[in-house]
């Protein structure tokens, strides 16, 4: 079941919070990702698998978009690599093949450090590949990407890919 939550802390500016879609088949990992991101002033929606994520994005079989207003636009997708049914790599490919979603940064996370898998994801367009468990330092690294994507004219330089 998808859930949505918002952080209660107020951002220093009047800008709206970046919206992150977190996809992981592990409830504990989804809770951890959601907590780290909401504490970093992000709005978070979770999905337990790739198919649910595609449905939320309007890329599922029924093509009915759950996020149908600009307020619900997703600024970043974080997905687990190893999930039953559809891997994070498969989800990444579907997002990057979509004309309407291809520009959304996708971060792949995994508990397995497999160099060929990491390279494959980065070559397919993943913004980052992060080892689990996601940590606050990882979220801080991603916050630059979120800021850049939600407000491309802010002039901020991001390190990495």
HELIX and SHEET records of a PDB file:
HELIX    1   1 UNK A   27  UNK A   39  1                                  13    
HELIX    2   2 UNK A   50  UNK A   57  1                                   8    
HELIX    3   3 UNK A   70  UNK A   72  5                                   3    
HELIX    4   4 UNK A   88  UNK A   97  1                                  10    
HELIX    5   5 UNK A  115  UNK A  124  1                                  10    
HELIX    6   6 UNK A  136  UNK A  150  1                                  15    
HELIX    7   7 UNK A  152  UNK A  154  5                                   3    
SHEET    1   A 6 UNK A   3  UNK A   5  0                                        
SHEET    2   A 6 UNK A  42  UNK A  47 -1                                        
SHEET    3   A 6 UNK A  18  UNK A  23  1                                        
SHEET    4   A 6 UNK A  76  UNK A  80  1                                        
SHEET    5   A 6 UNK A 105  UNK A 110  1                                        
SHEET    6   A 6 UNK A 128  UNK A 131  1                                        
END                                                                             
